Amino acid sequence: QVQLVESGGGLVQAGGSLRLSCAASGSIRTNAMGWYRQAPGKQREWAATITRLGITTYADSVKGRFTISRDNAKNTVYLQMSSLKPDDTAVYYCRSTSSDESGSKHYWGQGTQVTVSS
């Protein structure tokens, strides 16, 4: 079982940048990794994914502003966020997905708060 710890959240002005980190307790080399976010009163939504091969995909709402990356040697995934908007305010969660012939398993971190002021 993989345990995930997010960090790097905080308060930032609109237009600013933050880098979130997600540190895993074990190897993530063969796992797909993703970032999700949940704004107050809303459902959790997907933001970005990076596959074990390094292929990245983004939600339209963050495309061009956010960059997901991974460092397998450090068992860490990052989310570089730029040109932040008040609508980006949310708790950001990291998810690790392991897959084998029996199916997929998802592991979640506890989240880190990002607040963007206007």
Secondary structure, 3 states (H helix, E strand, C coil): CCCEEEECCEEEECCCCEEEEEEECCCCCCCEEEEEEECCCCCCEEEEEECCCCCEEECCCCCCCEEEEEEHHHCEEEEEECCCCHHHCEEEEEEEEEEECCEEEEEECCCEEEEEEC
